[in-house]
Amino acid sequence: MDSKKMGFNTVCTHFGEIKDEQFKGAVSPIYLSTSYAFEDVDVKRYPRYFNTPNQEALSKKIAKLEKGESSLIFGSGMAAISTTLFAFLQKGDHIVLQRTLYGGTANLVNEEFTKHGIEFSYVETQNISGFEEKIQSNTKVIYIETPSNPLLTITDIQAIGDLGKKKDIITMIDNTFASPVNQNPIALGIDVVLHSATKYLGGHSDILAGAVVSSEKNIDRIFQVAKNFGGSLSDFTVWMLERSIKTLGIRVKRQNKNALKLAKWLAKNDDIAAVYYPGLKSHPDHEIAKKQMKGFGGMLSFELKEGLNSSDFQKELTLIKSSMSLAGVESTILSPTLTSHALLTGEERQAQGIKDGLLRFSVGIEEKEDLMEDIQQALNKIKVPELEH
Ligand SMILES: *Cc1c(COP(=O)(O)O)cnc(C)c1O
């Protein structure tokens, strides 16, 4: 079939696969060699050069899903993010970043950039004027993350892309939370798309991986740094990730649907004080989300009514697991204050609107009725006063 005409799920299932010419097997064979004879052409295949048969095949699939020209796959999301940032920034350069970033990215900037003489400014709002104000003559990169963690704020992707073009600055987005199912930032004018493939691309909480998608020219620039940093992904895990992506479309669409239903249900529940989900009309950024997202994603956050203890609530859940990671087929929940945002001070969390009782909920593919029942029984248990015995 003409690959230009392939729809999303067809690309997930078939595009970029390695044909098994020898045995006609249904899935890509796996090539684990770390040593390849020199071919006539000057391709020197080596896993750290990101060019084994499985690495190349999966790169094509991920690039196509993100509507980019090319891609590289890494050993973790942070390997993709750090390598990409260091490919575009050197001593004396400056980067403008959204304040509400994944904790690992914020740590990378705060701890490593200072050591390497790279300047940075955080933007406290999602307003485009906020980003523009921070631009300096040495600004080389604008970096955003939308929807953000944990309050699912939305940044206007197209406006950031336009700003970057106007000022001749590279724009980057961490697209992990949305996944390529829900938004394609390159089509909206962003230069570089990053993923923790540990999350939705992997989707089963059993793979650590990352990816970057961009133009051929940018990917070559990133590759020149990547081969020095050595963050490529092993072929066995590449193969597992290819298998996982076959179901990416159906998994995430189901998670979108479950999350929207649960967000609406939670918003009506008397024991819930607040729900943060970009698919709700009550979300302050709902209009921008509607403009740039095809679905609103599987992540939401909520606060219990005053007097209800969120740690007790988490302990009473039987189906929904308390877990640090996200985006698996199973539903998981965590307290940002105690885990992902524990390194921030109380004031810093408050400035970002993260209350101590906030819970971040990664909605899985289970039956929504079962998830609601689990939440309701946990709420009922923590509301019952202790019986005397
Ligand atoms: C998990 C995560 C990362 C880091 O990815 P790793 O695979 O853990 O290195 C980066 N960004 C976001 C939004 C994430 O959720």
The ligand as an SDF file (V2000), in Angstrom:
LIG
                    3D

 15 15  0  0  0  0  0  0  0  0999 V2000
    8.9540   10.0950   32.1900 C   0  0  0  0  0  0  0  0  0  0  0  0
    9.0690   11.3760   31.4950 C   0  0  0  0  0  0  0  0  0  0  0  0
   10.2950   11.8290   30.9840 C   0  0  0  0  0  0  0  0  0  0  0  0
   11.6000   11.0650   31.2110 C   0  0  0  0  0  0  0  0  0  0  0  0
   11.5940    9.8590   30.5710 O   0  0  0  0  0  0  0  0  0  0  0  0
   12.4580    8.5660   31.0430 P   0  0  0  0  0  0  0  0  0  0  0  0
   12.0840    7.5670   30.0300 O   0  0  0  0  0  0  0  0  0  0  0  0
   12.0250    8.2370   32.4330 O   0  0  0  0  0  0  0  0  0  0  0  0
   13.8830    8.9640   31.0010 O   0  0  0  0  0  0  0  0  0  0  0  0
   10.3230   13.0250   30.3070 C   0  0  0  0  0  0  0  0  0  0  0  0
    9.2160   13.7520   30.1370 N   0  0  0  0  0  0  0  0  0  0  0  0
    8.0170   13.3620   30.6060 C   0  0  0  0  0  0  0  0  0  0  0  0
    6.8300   14.2250   30.3810 C   0  0  0  0  0  0  0  0  0  0  0  0
    7.8940   12.1660   31.3020 C   0  0  0  0  0  0  0  0  0  0  0  0
    6.7090   11.7960   31.7800 O   0  0  0  0  0  0  0  0  0  0  0  0
  1  2  1  0
  2  3  1  0
  2 14  2  0
  3  4  1  0
  3 10  2  0
  4  5  1  0
  5  6  1  0
  6  7  2  0
  6  8  1  0
  6  9  1  0
 10 11  1  0
 11 12  2  0
 12 13  1  0
 12 14  1  0
 14 15  1  0
M  END
$$$$
